């Protein structure tokens, strides 16, 4: 298996982002300028690259002290199941180690993945949103 470079990123190329999001069927790809601005405005963006190619991405929104929310974690379909997503989440969890609350919303098959990283259902809470997409 090739080496995967995991790093905190402050530079992102819009075309590679759109490809990653489209390859995963995420509707955010249809709003490229807003997507790029949102990611660049995140508290942290972590990327995974192989031979310079973007193959995965995760981001965090945080107050920087107590609470962090992980809204996006994507891995190119051809690299899924190879530990890339786990490496991305571990990099973010290391960065926010000791925070009072680490949150995310998992749907479908992703629940087991996040449980393997220590996440669990948040008490009796129910996820709620106003959503402008169609991919969930």
N, C-alpha and C positions, 0 to 999 in steps of 0.2 A: 504494500500500500504506500502511496506517495505521502510525503510530509504535508501536513496542513498547517499553514501559518495562521494563528489566532492572534488578533491584535485589536486594541482600542483604536478606533479610527475617527479622524476629524475631516477626512476628505472622502467623498463618495462621487462616483460618476453616475449621472442620471440614467444613461442607457443600460449600464450593467444592473442597476437597481430594478429598472422596469422589467428586464429579462428575468431576473430572479423572482420577482413578484408574479409575473405572468406565468412562468413555469410552474408556480405553486397554485395558480388559480385564484390569487388574491385580487379583489376588486380595487384595492389602493393603486394598482398599476394604471388604472384609468384616470388617475389624478396625479400625473408625474411631478408637477411643480410643487403641489402641496405635500406629496410624499417626501420629496427631497428636503423641503423646508422642515417638515416634521422631524425627520431623522436627524438633520443637522441641529435642530433645537432640542434634541434629547439630552438628558444628563449624561448618558453613555451610549455609544454605538460600538459593538464588537463585531468584527468581520472574520470570516474564514476564507482563505485563498489557497489555491493550489496552482503553482506555476503562474502566479499573478492573477489568475481568474477568480472572480468573486463566486464562491460556492455556498456561502451561508452568511447570515446576518442576524443579530439580535440587538434589541435596544432596551433602554431603561429610562423611565421618567421618575424623578425622585426629588424630595425636598433636601436631599444631601445629608440628612442626619438620622431620621427615624424610619421613613417609609420609602419603599421603592416598588414600582409597578413595572412589570415586563410585558409590554404590549405585543411585540413582534419577535418571532423566532422562525426563521425560514432557512431551509437547506435545499439546494437544487435536487430535484428528484433523483438524478443519477448518483448522488452521493449520500442519499438517505440510508440509514441503517449501518453507517460506517463510523458512528461515534462523533460526527461533526457537531450535531446539535448539542450533544452532551458536553463537548468541549466549550462551546459557546456559552451555555448556561453556567458551567462551572467557572468560567472566567468572570461572568457577571456576578455570580454568587460570592466569589472571592472578593470582588470589589465592594460588595455591600454586606460583607460578613459582619455580624453583630448588630445589624439594623433591627429595630423592634418589629417591623413588619415587611415581609417580601410577598408581593401579590402578583397573581396573573390569572387570566381566564383561559381555561383549557376546554376544548371541545372535541367530541368524537374520540378517535383513537389516541389523541395526544395525552389523555388523562393518565394512562399507565406510565408513559414516558416521564411526566412531571412527578408522579408519585415515586418513581425510582430515584429522583433527585431530592426527595425529602418533602415535597409539597403534599398537602392534604386539603380536603374540603374545609372551608372556613366556617366552622360551627354550623349554624342554621341559616347562613346567609344564602341569598338567591342572587345570581347575576342579573343585572338590569341594564338596559341601554336604550338609546335612540340611535339607530344604525342606518347609514345611507348606502350600505352595500348589499350584496345578494349572495355572498359566498359562505354564509354560516347558517 
